[in-house]
């Protein structure tokens, strides 16, 4: 699969509030780092900045459970980012 390994039965569907990237993760925490925004982090923060504002930018939309549901969501999301129109 594209976002999570084969056989995953529980995954988190996340949306990054900074770049609007939507992805699946095997984590199901309320907030996690966005894989795209994480690459651009400048670790030299000032005294008035909070590191958590930069790290945890993706919010959990829903927890997807079940092998078939995770697989379906993974295929739909990967088709949106890969320009694969075979799912239509």
Secondary structure as UniProt FT lines:
FT   TURN            6..7
FT   STRAND          10..16
FT   TURN            17..19
FT   STRAND          22..25
FT   STRAND          31..32
FT   TURN            35..36
FT   HELIX           37..40
FT   TURN            47..48
FT   HELIX           51..55
FT   STRAND          58..65
FT   HELIX           67..82
FT   TURN            86..87
//
